[in-house]
Amino acid sequence: MKKILAVAVLALSLGFLNSNVDESFYFLGMIAKRQNKLSQAEYYFNRITDGDRFLSAQVELATLRIKDKRDVQMRQQFNDSRQQHPEIANTLYAVEAEILRDNQQLDEAYAVLADAINKYPQDNLLLFNRALLAERRNNFMQFELDMKELLTRDGQIPSYLNAYGYTLADKTDRLEEAERYLREALKYKPNDPAIIDSMGWLLYKKGLFFDA
């Protein structure tokens, strides 16, 4: 591994990789991360300011910082990135919320999504993420409001239908309504394991154990 790193650094310094410098920095960052050289990894990821690897580098940077309890620095990172790349600001909001959620900072993630939706009210990804997070925070009312809005915008998205149907089956006694959503989801993606699993749970809840 040390030999690979040395060759990559040499190639970068000599300009052999100038056609794809961001790819080189990302490669070096991942090697440093695997070697647990986290400061070095952070340096390389931070050098990527644009291009195809930008979002991946942002995820790696944010993950390193939040695990090191540098939440303020991580939040500032996303604020700066959104200012530098307004064309993908909505995606950066979603990424920030996902990292906070994965690190059990549910309230902070929810606040990020609420702020993002205020700025991008028609962004379905942000709204769907907030719906799922609302359900996880036991805010069923917000979950249902967001899911109904999503299905009004596009009622043929299997992931929306499945999420709503499953949650209705799991959290309420509205099983017939849940079944309508899940059967609609299966119509669009009949072999999707997640939807099949949801339908199995619904049938179990209805007492149809053999069918389940």
ROSE-4610 file (N, C-alpha, C; in Angstrom, 1 decimal, always signed):
// ROSE-4610
residu = [M/M/M/K/K/K/K/K/K/I/I/I/L/L/L/A/A/A/V/V/V/A/A/A/V/V/V/L/L/L/A/A/A/L/L/L/S/S/S/L/L/L/G/G/G/F/F/F/L/L/L/N/N/N/S/S/S/N/N/N/V/V/V/D/D/D/E/E/E/S/S/S/F/F/F/Y/Y/Y/F/F/F/L/L/L/G/G/G/M/M/M/I/I/I/A/A/A/K/K/K/R/R/R/Q/Q/Q/N/N/N/K/K/K/L/L/L/S/S/S/Q/Q/Q/A/A/A/E/E/E/Y/Y/Y/Y/Y/Y/F/F/F/N/N/N/R/R/R/I/I/I/T/T/T/D/D/D/G/G/G/D/D/D/R/R/R/F/F/F/L/L/L/S/S/S/A/A/A/Q/Q/Q/V/V/V/E/E/E/L/L/L/A/A/A/T/T/T/L/L/L/R/R/R/I/I/I/K/K/K/D/D/D/K/K/K/R/R/R/D/D/D/V/V/V/Q/Q/Q/M/M/M/R/R/R/Q/Q/Q/Q/Q/Q/F/F/F/N/N/N/D/D/D/S/S/S/R/R/R/Q/Q/Q/Q/Q/Q/H/H/H/P/P/P/E/E/E/I/I/I/A/A/A/N/N/N/T/T/T/L/L/L/Y/Y/Y/A/A/A/V/V/V/E/E/E/A/A/A/E/E/E/I/I/I/L/L/L/R/R/R/D/D/D/N/N/N/Q/Q/Q/Q/Q/Q/L/L/L/D/D/D/E/E/E/A/A/A/Y/Y/Y/A/A/A/V/V/V/L/L/L/A/A/A/D/D/D/A/A/A/I/I/I/N/N/N/K/K/K/Y/Y/Y/P/P/P/Q/Q/Q/D/D/D/N/N/N/L/L/L/L/L/L/L/L/L/F/F/F/N/N/N/R/R/R/A/A/A/L/L/L/L/L/L/A/A/A/E/E/E/R/R/R/R/R/R/N/N/N/N/N/N/F/F/F/M/M/M/Q/Q/Q/F/F/F/E/E/E/L/L/L/D/D/D/M/M/M/K/K/K/E/E/E/L/L/L/L/L/L/T/T/T/R/R/R/D/D/D/G/G/G/Q/Q/Q/I/I/I/P/P/P/S/S/S/Y/Y/Y/L/L/L/N/N/N/A/A/A/Y/Y/Y/G/G/G/Y/Y/Y/T/T/T/L/L/L/A/A/A/D/D/D/K/K/K/T/T/T/D/D/D/R/R/R/L/L/L/E/E/E/E/E/E/A/A/A/E/E/E/R/R/R/Y/Y/Y/L/L/L/R/R/R/E/E/E/A/A/A/L/L/L/K/K/K/Y/Y/Y/K/K/K/P/P/P/N/N/N/D/D/D/P/P/P/A/A/A/I/I/I/I/I/I/D/D/D/S/S/S/M/M/M/G/G/G/W/W/W/L/L/L/L/L/L/Y/Y/Y/K/K/K/K/K/K/G/G/G/L/L/L/F/F/F/F/F/F/D/D/D/A/A/A]
num = [1/1/1/2/2/2/3/3/3/4/4/4/5/5/5/6/6/6/7/7/7/8/8/8/9/9/9/10/10/10/11/11/11/12/12/12/13/13/13/14/14/14/15/15/15/16/16/16/17/17/17/18/18/18/19/19/19/20/20/20/21/21/21/22/22/22/23/23/23/24/24/24/25/25/25/26/26/26/27/27/27/28/28/28/29/29/29/30/30/30/31/31/31/32/32/32/33/33/33/34/34/34/35/35/35/36/36/36/37/37/37/38/38/38/39/39/39/40/40/40/41/41/41/42/42/42/43/43/43/44/44/44/45/45/45/46/46/46/47/47/47/48/48/48/49/49/49/50/50/50/51/51/51/52/52/52/53/53/53/54/54/54/55/55/55/56/56/56/57/57/57/58/58/58/59/59/59/60/60/60/61/61/61/62/62/62/63/63/63/64/64/64/65/65/65/66/66/66/67/67/67/68/68/68/69/69/69/70/70/70/71/71/71/72/72/72/73/73/73/74/74/74/75/75/75/76/76/76/77/77/77/78/78/78/79/79/79/80/80/80/81/81/81/82/82/82/83/83/83/84/84/84/85/85/85/86/86/86/87/87/87/88/88/88/89/89/89/90/90/90/91/91/91/92/92/92/93/93/93/94/94/94/95/95/95/96/96/96/97/97/97/98/98/98/99/99/99/100/100/100/101/101/101/102/102/102/103/103/103/104/104/104/105/105/105/106/106/106/107/107/107/108/108/108/109/109/109/110/110/110/111/111/111/112/112/112/113/113/113/114/114/114/115/115/115/116/116/116/117/117/117/118/118/118/119/119/119/120/120/120/121/121/121/122/122/122/123/123/123/124/124/124/125/125/125/126/126/126/127/127/127/128/128/128/129/129/129/130/130/130/131/131/131/132/132/132/133/133/133/134/134/134/135/135/135/136/136/136/137/137/137/138/138/138/139/139/139/140/140/140/141/141/141/142/142/142/143/143/143/144/144/144/145/145/145/146/146/146/147/147/147/148/148/148/149/149/149/150/150/150/151/151/151/152/152/152/153/153/153/154/154/154/155/155/155/156/156/156/157/157/157/158/158/158/159/159/159/160/160/160/161/161/161/162/162/162/163/163/163/164/164/164/165/165/165/166/166/166/167/167/167/168/168/168/169/169/169/170/170/170/171/171/171/172/172/172/173/173/173/174/174/174/175/175/175/176/176/176/177/177/177/178/178/178/179/179/179/180/180/180/181/181/181/182/182/182/183/183/183/184/184/184/185/185/185/186/186/186/187/187/187/188/188/188/189/189/189/190/190/190/191/191/191/192/192/192/193/193/193/194/194/194/195/195/195/196/196/196/197/197/197/198/198/198/199/199/199/200/200/200/201/201/201/202/202/202/203/203/203/204/204/204/205/205/205/206/206/206/207/207/207/208/208/208/209/209/209/210/210/210/211/211/211/212/212/212]
x = [+0.8/+0.0/+0.9/+2.0/+2.9/+3.4/+3.8/+4.3/+3.3/+2.0/+1.0/+0.8/+0.8/+0.7/+1.8/+3.0/+4.2/+4.1/+3.7/+3.6/+2.5/+1.4/+0.3/+0.8/+1.4/+1.9/+2.9/+3.8/+4.8/+4.2/+3.2/+2.5/+1.8/+1.2/+0.4/+1.4/+2.5/+3.5/+4.2/+4.3/+4.9/+3.9/+2.7/+1.7/+1.1/+1.5/+1.0/-0.5/-1.1/-2.5/-3.3/-2.7/-3.3/-4.7/-4.9/-6.2/-7.3/-7.0/-8.0/-7.4/-7.1/-6.5/-7.4/-8.7/-9.7/-9.7/-9.7/-9.7/-8.5/-7.4/-6.1/-6.2/-6.7/-6.8/-7.8/-8.9/-9.8/-9.1/-8.4/-7.7/-6.7/-6.0/-5.0/-5.7/-6.9/-7.6/-8.1/-8.6/-9.1/-8.0/-6.8/-5.7/-5.3/-5.2/-4.9/-5.9/-7.2/-8.2/-8.1/-7.8/-7.6/-6.4/-5.4/-4.2/-4.4/-5.6/-6.0/-5.2/-4.7/-4.0/-5.1/-5.9/-7.1/-6.9/-5.9/-5.6/-5.1/-4.3/-3.9/-5.1/-5.9/-7.1/-8.0/-8.1/-8.9/-8.3/-7.0/-6.3/-6.6/-6.5/-6.7/-8.2/-9.1/-10.5/-10.9/-10.2/-10.5/-10.0/-9.1/-8.5/-9.5/-10.5/-11.5/-12.6/-12.6/-13.6/-14.6/-14.5/-15.4/-15.4/-16.1/-16.0/-16.8/-16.6/-17.5/-17.3/-16.1/-15.8/-16.1/-16.7/-16.9/-17.9/-19.0/-20.0/-19.4/-18.8/-18.2/-17.2/-16.4/-15.4/-16.0/-17.2/-17.9/-18.4/-18.9/-19.4/-18.2/-17.1/-15.9/-15.4/-15.4/-14.9/-15.9/-17.2/-18.2/-18.2/-18.0/-18.0/-16.8/-15.6/-14.4/-14.6/-15.2/-15.4/-16.4/-17.5/-18.6/-18.2/-17.4/-16.9/-15.9/-15.2/-14.2/-14.8/-16.2/-16.9/-16.7/-16.4/-16.2/-17.5/-18.6/-19.9/-20.0/-19.4/-19.5/-18.7/-17.6/-16.8/-17.5/-18.1/-18.9/-20.0/-20.8/-21.9/-21.4/-20.3/-19.7/-19.2/-18.7/-18.3/-19.5/-20.6/-21.8/-22.3/-22.3/-22.7/-21.8/-20.5/-19.5/-19.7/-19.9/-20.1/-21.4/-22.4/-23.7/-23.5/-22.7/-22.4/-21.6/-20.6/-19.7/-20.4/-21.4/-22.1/-23.6/-24.1/-25.6/-26.4/-25.8/-26.5/-26.8/-26.1/-26.4/-26.7/-27.1/-27.3/-28.3/-29.4/-30.5/-29.9/-29.0/-28.4/-27.5/-26.8/-25.9/-26.7/-27.8/-28.7/-29.1/-29.5/-29.9/-28.7/-27.5/-26.3/-26.1/-26.1/-25.8/-26.9/-28.1/-29.2/-28.9/-28.5/-28.3/-27.2/-26.1/-25.0/-25.4/-26.1/-26.6/-27.5/-28.4/-29.3/-28.6/-27.6/-26.8/-26.0/-25.7/-25.0/-25.9/-27.2/-28.2/-28.5/-28.2/-28.6/-29.9/-31.0/-32.2/-32.8/-32.8/-33.3/-32.6/-31.2/-30.4/-30.7/-30.8/-31.1/-32.5/-33.4/-34.8/-34.8/-34.0/-33.9/-33.2/-32.2/-31.6/-32.6/-33.4/-34.4/-35.5/-35.9/-36.9/-36.4/-35.2/-34.6/-34.5/-34.1/-33.9/-35.2/-36.3/-37.6/-38.2/-37.8/-38.3/-37.6/-36.4/-35.7/-36.1/-36.3/-36.6/-37.9/-39.0/-40.3/-40.8/-40.3/-40.7/-39.7/-38.7/-37.8/-38.3/-38.6/-39.3/-38.3/-37.0/-36.1/-36.0/-35.9/-35.9/-37.2/-38.3/-39.6/-39.7/-39.3/-39.3/-38.4/-37.2/-36.3/-36.9/-37.6/-38.2/-39.3/-40.1/-41.2/-40.7/-39.6/-39.0/-38.5/-37.8/-37.3/-38.4/-39.4/-40.6/-41.1/-41.3/-41.8/-40.8/-39.5/-38.5/-38.6/-38.9/-39.1/-40.5/-41.3/-42.6/-43.6/-43.3/-44.2/-45.0/-46.0/-46.8/-47.6/-48.0/-48.8/-48.0/-46.7/-45.9/-45.5/-45.3/-45.0/-46.1/-47.4/-48.5/-48.7/-48.5/-48.7/-47.7/-46.5/-45.4/-45.7/-46.1/-46.3/-47.5/-48.6/-49.7/-49.3/-48.5/-48.1/-47.2/-46.3/-45.5/-46.4/-47.4/-48.2/-49.1/-49.5/-50.2/-49.4/-48.1/-47.2/-46.9/-46.7/-46.4/-46.9/-48.0/-48.6/-48.1/-47.1/-46.6/-45.2/-44.7/-43.3/-43.4/-42.9/-43.0/-42.5/-41.4/-40.8/-41.7/-42.5/-43.4/-44.6/-45.1/-46.3/-45.9/-44.7/-44.2/-44.1/-43.4/-43.1/-44.4/-45.4/-46.7/-47.5/-47.5/-48.3/-47.7/-46.4/-45.8/-46.0/-45.9/-46.0/-47.5/-48.4/-49.8/-50.1/-49.5/-49.7/-49.0/-47.9/-47.1/-47.6/-48.0/-48.3/-49.8/-50.7/-52.1/-52.9/-54.2/-55.1/-55.8/-55.2/-55.8/-55.2/-55.5/-54.9/-55.4/-56.6/-57.2/-56.5/-56.4/-55.8/-54.3/-53.6/-52.2/-52.1/-53.0/-53.0/-53.1/-54.0/-54.1/-52.8/-52.1/-50.8/-49.8/-49.7/-48.7/-49.0/-50.3/-50.6/-50.3/-50.5/-50.1/-48.6/-47.9/-46.4/-45.9/-46.6/-46.2/-46.5/-47.5/-47.9/-46.7/-46.1/-45.0/-43.6/-43.4/-42.2/-42.5/-43.0/-43.5/-42.5/-41.2/-40.2/-39.3/-39.7/-38.9/-39.0/-37.8/-37.8/-38.4/-38.2/-38.7/-40.2/-40.8/-42.2/-42.9/-42.2/-42.7/-42.7/-41.6/-41.5/-42.6/-42.9/-44.0/-45.3/-45.6/-46.8/-47.0/-45.8/-45.9/-46.2/-45.7/-46.0/-47.5/-48.0/-49.4/-50.3/-50.0/-50.8/-50.7/-49.6/-49.4/-50.3/-50.2/-51.0/-52.5/-52.9/-54.3/-54.7/-53.7/-54.0/-53.9/-53.5/-53.4/-52.0/-51.7/-50.4/-49.8/-50.7/-50.2/-49.8/-50.7/-50.4/-49.1/-49.0/-47.8/-46.5]
y = [-1.2/+0.0/+1.3/+1.2/+2.4/+2.7/+1.6/+1.7/+2.4/+1.9/+2.5/+4.0/+4.4/+5.8/+6.6/+6.1/+6.8/+7.0/+6.0/+6.1/+7.1/+7.1/+8.0/+9.5/+9.7/+11.0/+11.5/+10.6/+11.0/+11.4/+10.5/+10.8/+12.1/+12.4/+13.7/+14.9/+14.7/+15.8/+16.1/+15.1/+15.2/+15.6/+15.7/+16.1/+15.0/+13.7/+12.7/+12.5/+13.0/+12.8/+14.1/+15.1/+16.4/+16.3/+15.3/+15.2/+14.8/+14.4/+14.0/+14.2/+15.4/+15.7/+15.3/+15.6/+15.3/+13.8/+13.0/+11.6/+11.1/+11.8/+11.5/+11.8/+13.0/+13.4/+12.5/+12.1/+11.2/+9.8/+9.3/+8.1/+8.2/+9.2/+9.4/+9.5/+10.2/+10.4/+9.1/+8.2/+6.9/+6.0/+6.1/+5.3/+5.8/+7.1/+7.6/+7.2/+7.2/+6.8/+5.4/+4.5/+3.1/+2.9/+3.7/+3.7/+4.4/+4.9/+5.6/+6.9/+7.4/+8.8/+9.8/+10.1/+10.8/+12.3/+12.9/+14.3/+14.4/+13.4/+13.4/+13.2/+12.3/+12.0/+13.2/+13.9/+15.2/+16.2/+16.3/+17.2/+17.0/+15.7/+15.3/+15.6/+15.1/+15.3/+16.8/+17.6/+19.1/+19.7/+19.1/+19.7/+19.5/+18.7/+18.5/+19.5/+20.5/+21.6/+21.6/+20.6/+20.6/+19.2/+19.0/+17.8/+16.6/+15.5/+14.3/+13.7/+14.0/+13.4/+14.4/+15.5/+16.6/+16.1/+15.5/+15.1/+14.0/+13.0/+11.9/+12.4/+13.4/+14.0/+14.7/+15.4/+16.1/+15.1/+14.0/+12.9/+12.4/+12.1/+11.6/+12.7/+13.9/+15.0/+15.1/+15.2/+15.4/+14.2/+13.0/+11.8/+11.8/+12.2/+12.3/+13.3/+14.4/+15.5/+15.2/+14.7/+14.4/+13.3/+12.3/+11.2/+11.7/+12.8/+13.5/+14.6/+14.6/+15.6/+17.0/+17.2/+18.5/+18.9/+18.9/+19.1/+20.5/+21.5/+22.9/+23.0/+22.4/+22.5/+21.8/+20.7/+19.9/+20.8/+21.4/+22.3/+23.5/+24.0/+25.1/+24.7/+23.5/+22.9/+22.9/+22.4/+22.4/+23.8/+24.7/+26.1/+26.7/+26.5/+27.0/+26.3/+25.0/+24.3/+24.7/+25.0/+25.5/+26.9/+27.7/+29.0/+28.9/+28.0/+27.8/+27.1/+26.2/+25.4/+25.5/+26.7/+26.9/+25.9/+25.5/+24.6/+23.2/+22.8/+21.5/+21.7/+22.9/+23.2/+22.3/+22.0/+21.1/+19.7/+19.2/+17.9/+18.0/+19.0/+19.2/+19.2/+19.8/+19.8/+18.4/+17.6/+16.2/+15.4/+15.6/+14.9/+15.2/+16.5/+16.9/+16.3/+16.3/+15.7/+14.2/+13.5/+12.1/+11.7/+12.5/+12.3/+12.5/+13.6/+13.8/+12.7/+12.3/+11.2/+9.9/+9.6/+8.4/+8.4/+9.6/+9.8/+10.1/+9.7/+9.8/+11.2/+12.2/+13.6/+13.9/+13.3/+13.4/+14.8/+15.5/+16.8/+17.8/+17.7/+18.5/+18.2/+16.9/+16.5/+17.1/+17.0/+17.5/+19.0/+19.7/+21.2/+21.5/+20.8/+21.0/+20.8/+19.7/+19.5/+20.5/+20.9/+22.0/+23.3/+23.6/+24.8/+24.7/+23.5/+23.2/+23.3/+22.7/+22.7/+24.1/+24.9/+26.4/+27.0/+26.6/+27.2/+26.5/+25.2/+24.4/+23.6/+24.3/+23.6/+22.6/+22.6/+21.6/+20.5/+20.4/+19.3/+18.1/+17.0/+15.8/+15.0/+15.0/+14.2/+14.8/+16.1/+16.7/+16.4/+16.5/+16.3/+14.8/+13.9/+12.5/+12.2/+12.8/+12.5/+13.1/+14.2/+14.7/+13.8/+13.3/+12.4/+11.2/+10.6/+9.4/+9.7/+10.9/+11.3/+11.7/+12.3/+12.6/+11.3/+10.2/+8.9/+8.4/+8.5/+8.0/+8.7/+10.0/+10.8/+10.7/+9.8/+9.5/+10.7/+11.5/+12.6/+12.1/+11.3/+10.7/+11.7/+12.8/+13.8/+14.4/+14.8/+15.4/+14.4/+13.2/+12.1/+12.0/+12.0/+11.8/+13.0/+14.2/+15.4/+15.4/+15.1/+15.1/+14.0/+12.8/+11.7/+12.0/+12.6/+12.9/+13.9/+14.9/+15.9/+15.2/+14.3/+13.6/+12.8/+12.1/+11.3/+12.2/+13.4/+14.3/+14.8/+15.0/+15.4/+14.3/+13.1/+11.9/+10.7/+10.2/+9.0/+7.7/+7.7/+6.5/+6.1/+6.7/+6.4/+5.3/+4.1/+2.9/+3.2/+3.9/+4.1/+5.0/+5.9/+6.7/+5.8/+5.1/+4.2/+3.1/+2.6/+1.6/+2.2/+3.3/+4.0/+4.3/+4.8/+5.2/+4.0/+3.0/+1.8/+1.0/+0.9/+0.1/+0.8/+2.1/+2.9/+2.8/+2.9/+2.8/+1.4/+0.4/-1.0/-1.2/-0.6/-0.8/+0.0/+1.3/+2.2/+2.4/+2.0/+2.3/+1.0/+1.2/+0.1/+0.3/+1.2/+1.5/+0.5/-0.8/-1.8/-1.9/-1.6/-1.6/-0.5/+0.6/+1.8/+1.4/+0.9/+0.5/-0.5/-1.4/-2.5/-1.8/-0.8/-0.2/+0.4/+1.1/+1.7/+0.6/-0.4/-1.4/-2.2/-2.5/-3.2/-2.3/-1.0/-0.1/-0.1/-0.1/-0.1/-1.4/-2.5/-3.8/-3.8/-3.1/-3.0/-2.4/-1.4/-0.8/-1.5/-2.2/-2.9/-4.2/-5.2/-6.5/-7.3/-7.1/-8.0/-7.3/-6.1/-5.3/-6.0/-6.4/-7.1/-6.3/-5.0/-4.1/-4.0/-3.9/-3.9/-5.2/-6.3/-7.6/-7.8/-7.4/-7.5/-6.7/-5.5/-4.6/-5.3/-5.9/-6.6/-7.9/-8.5/-9.7/-9.2/-8.1/-7.6/-7.1/-6.5/-6.2/-7.4/-8.4/-9.6/-10.3/-10.2/-10.7/-10.0/-8.6/-7.8/-8.1/-8.5/-8.8/-10.2/-10.9/-12.3/-13.3/-13.0/-13.9/-14.5/-15.4/-15.9/-16.7/-17.6/-18.4/-17.5/-16.6/-15.7/-14.9/-14.4/-13.6/-14.4]
z = [+0.0/+0.0/+0.0/+0.8/+0.8/-0.6/-1.3/-2.7/-3.6/-3.5/-4.3/-4.0/-2.8/-2.4/-2.9/-2.8/-3.3/-4.8/-5.5/-7.0/-7.4/-6.6/-6.9/-6.7/-5.5/-5.2/-6.3/-6.7/-7.7/-9.0/-9.4/-10.7/-10.6/-9.5/-9.3/-9.4/-8.7/-8.6/-10.0/-10.8/-12.1/-13.2/-12.8/-13.8/-14.7/-14.4/-15.3/-15.2/-14.1/-13.8/-14.0/-14.6/-14.8/-15.5/-16.3/-17.0/-16.0/-14.9/-13.9/-12.5/-12.1/-10.9/-9.7/-9.8/-8.8/-8.5/-9.5/-9.3/-8.6/-8.8/-8.1/-6.7/-6.4/-5.0/-4.2/-4.9/-4.2/-4.0/-4.9/-4.8/-3.6/-3.5/-2.4/-1.1/-1.1/+0.2/+0.7/-0.2/+0.2/+0.7/+0.1/+0.6/+2.0/+2.2/+3.5/+4.5/+4.1/+5.1/+5.5/+4.5/+4.9/+5.8/+5.6/+6.5/+7.8/+8.0/+9.2/+9.4/+8.3/+8.3/+8.0/+9.0/+8.7/+8.4/+9.0/+8.6/+7.2/+6.7/+5.4/+4.4/+4.8/+4.0/+3.8/+5.0/+4.9/+4.0/+4.0/+3.2/+1.7/+1.3/-0.1/-0.5/+0.4/+0.0/-0.1/+0.7/+0.7/-0.5/-1.2/-2.5/-3.6/-3.5/-4.6/-4.4/-5.3/-5.2/-6.3/-7.2/-8.4/-9.0/-10.0/-10.8/-10.3/-11.0/-10.7/-9.3/-8.7/-7.4/-6.2/-6.6/-5.5/-4.5/-4.8/-3.8/-3.0/-3.6/-2.9/-1.9/-2.3/-1.4/-0.2/-0.5/+0.6/+1.6/+1.1/+2.1/+2.9/+2.3/+3.1/+4.1/+3.6/+4.6/+5.7/+5.4/+6.5/+7.5/+6.9/+7.8/+8.7/+8.2/+9.0/+10.2/+9.8/+10.8/+11.8/+11.4/+12.4/+13.4/+12.9/+13.8/+14.7/+14.3/+15.2/+16.1/+16.1/+16.9/+16.5/+15.2/+14.7/+13.9/+14.6/+13.9/+13.3/+14.1/+13.6/+12.3/+12.2/+11.0/+9.8/+10.2/+9.1/+8.6/+9.5/+9.0/+8.2/+8.6/+7.8/+6.5/+6.4/+5.1/+4.1/+4.6/+3.7/+3.3/+4.3/+4.0/+2.9/+3.0/+2.1/+0.7/+0.7/-0.6/-1.3/-0.5/-1.2/-1.8/-1.2/-1.7/-3.0/-3.0/-4.1/-5.3/-5.0/-6.0/-5.8/-6.1/-5.9/-6.8/-7.9/-8.8/-8.2/-7.2/-6.5/-5.0/-4.6/-3.2/-2.6/-3.4/-2.8/-2.5/-3.4/-3.2/-2.0/-1.8/-0.6/+0.7/+0.6/+1.8/+2.1/+1.1/+1.3/+1.9/+1.4/+1.8/+3.3/+3.6/+5.0/+6.0/+5.6/+6.4/+6.6/+5.5/+5.6/+6.6/+6.5/+7.4/+8.9/+9.1/+10.5/+11.0/+10.1/+10.4/+10.8/+9.9/+10.1/+11.4/+11.9/+13.2/+14.3/+14.2/+15.2/+15.6/+14.8/+15.1/+14.4/+14.8/+14.1/+14.1/+15.2/+15.3/+14.3/+14.3/+13.5/+12.0/+11.7/+10.3/+9.9/+10.8/+10.4/+10.2/+11.0/+10.8/+9.5/+9.1/+7.8/+6.7/+6.7/+5.7/+5.7/+6.8/+6.9/+6.2/+6.5/+5.9/+4.4/+4.0/+2.5/+1.8/+2.4/+1.7/+1.7/+2.6/+2.5/+1.3/+1.0/-0.2/-1.5/-1.4/-2.6/-2.4/-2.3/-2.0/-3.0/-4.2/-5.2/-5.3/-4.5/-4.6/-3.9/-4.7/-4.1/-3.3/-3.6/-2.8/-1.4/-1.2/+0.1/+0.9/+0.2/+0.9/+1.3/+0.4/+0.8/+2.0/+1.9/+3.1/+4.4/+4.3/+5.5/+6.0/+5.0/+5.4/+6.2/+5.6/+6.3/+7.6/+7.7/+9.0/+10.0/+9.6/+10.4/+11.0/+10.2/+10.7/+11.7/+11.5/+12.4/+13.7/+13.7/+14.9/+15.5/+15.0/+15.5/+15.3/+14.3/+13.9/+12.7/+13.0/+11.9/+11.1/+11.8/+11.1/+10.0/+10.3/+9.3/+8.2/+8.6/+7.6/+6.6/+7.1/+6.2/+5.3/+5.9/+5.1/+3.9/+4.2/+3.2/+2.1/+2.6/+1.7/+0.8/+1.3/+0.5/-0.6/-0.2/-1.2/-2.3/-1.9/-2.9/-3.9/-3.3/-4.2/-5.0/-4.6/-5.4/-6.6/-6.3/-7.4/-8.4/-7.9/-8.7/-8.0/-8.4/-7.7/-8.3/-9.1/-9.8/-9.4/-8.3/-7.8/-6.8/-7.1/-6.2/-4.8/-4.7/-3.4/-2.5/-3.1/-2.3/-1.9/-2.8/-2.5/-1.5/-1.6/-0.6/+0.8/+0.8/+2.1/+2.8/+2.1/+2.7/+3.1/+2.2/+2.5/+3.7/+3.7/+4.8/+6.1/+6.2/+7.4/+7.9/+7.0/+7.4/+8.0/+7.3/+7.8/+9.2/+9.4/+10.6/+11.8/+11.5/+12.6/+12.8/+11.9/+12.1/+11.8/+12.0/+11.6/+10.3/+9.5/+8.2/+7.1/+7.3/+6.5/+5.1/+4.9/+3.5/+2.7/+3.3/+2.6/+2.3/+3.3/+3.1/+2.0/+1.9/+0.8/-0.6/-0.7/-2.0/-2.5/-1.5/-1.9/-2.3/-1.5/-1.7/-3.0/-3.3/-4.6/-5.8/-5.6/-6.7/-6.9/-5.8/-5.9/-6.6/-6.2/-6.9/-8.4/-8.7/-10.2/-11.0/-10.4/-11.1/-10.9/-9.8/-9.5/-8.9/-9.6/-9.0/-8.4/-8.7/-8.2/-7.2/-6.7/-5.7/-4.4/-3.8/-2.5/-1.4/-1.4/-0.3/-0.3/-1.5/-1.6/-1.3/-1.7/-1.4/+0.1/+0.8/+2.2/+2.9/+2.4/+3.0/+2.8/+1.7/+1.5/+2.4/+2.6/+3.5/+4.9/+5.4/+6.7/+6.8/+5.7/+5.7/+5.9/+5.1/+5.1/+6.5/+7.1/+8.5/+9.5/+9.3/+10.2/+10.0/+8.8/+8.5/+9.0/+9.5/+10.0/+8.9/+7.7/+6.6/+6.6/+7.6/+7.8/+6.7/+6.1/+5.0/+3.8/+3.4/+2.3/+2.6/+3.8/+4.2/+4.0]
